[in-house]
Amino acid sequence: MTGVEPESADTAAEGGTLRDRQKADRRLRLLDAAARLFADRGYGGVSMRDLGAAADVSGPAVYRHFASKQDVLVELLVGISERLLADGKAQVAMADGPEDALERLVAAHARFAVADEDLIRIQDRSLAVLAPEAERRVRRLQREYVELWASTLRELDAGLSVRDARFRAHAAFGLMNSTPHAPSVDAVGGDHAVRLLSAMALAALRAPLADWPV
């Protein structure tokens, strides 16, 4: 006897075994700690021991989840690129036309920018630190994400070139991804910050070129 009650089939079906859930929880704690520490100190200023200490995971246990610090960085940057793309596709699929799709894309990205400032910092500082294969994967996912936005913008404006649609998408990302440099985000509140960013990004994306002399 181990002193631990065996879990019922229903309990296991709901969330796996207790050990599985504990393992998943430790992995998430390590990723959360890595996001904070990489954003604050930079990738080079953090060790695997630091990650374990911040997540309250013992040294040897850290390596049962991630073989190296590079694996942690890959999980963070590839993971967020995959999540943004998947969420973007889901927003477009649920949309009632291209206008609704654009508003959904903007709102989803604004929520990310407010909730995941640390990942934006890491992306800016540490993308080049990724192993070449992982960096190519991130950039491929990002290109697909841009094309999702560009195609939505061109559905709204048939006269918009592919080049200009991509440029507008990148400009909108730059606006919304400014949250790590905006100390007022906490002051205004997360929900309000999402609404502000969404409104500004939509205004920029919809701005007609005729209003601005070249």
Salt bridges, closest charged atoms under 4 A:
GLU7 OE2 - ARG21 NH2 2.87
ASP25 OD2 - ARG29 NH1 2.45
ASP50 OD2 - ARG41 NH1 3.38
GLU75 OE1 - ARG27 NH2 3.19
GLU82 OE2 - ARG137 NH2 2.46
GLU99 OE2 - ARG206 NH2 2.20
ASP100 OD2 - ARG104 NE 3.11
GLU103 OE2 - ARG206 NH2 2.94
ASP116 OD2 - ARG83 NH2 3.09
GLU117 OE1 - ARG121 NH2 3.95
ASP118 OD1 - ARG121 NH1 3.21
GLU135 OE2 - ARG139 NH2 3.12
GLU144 OE2 - LYS89 NZ 2.82
GLU147 OE2 - ARG166 NE 2.58
ASP164 OD1 - ARG163 NE 2.98
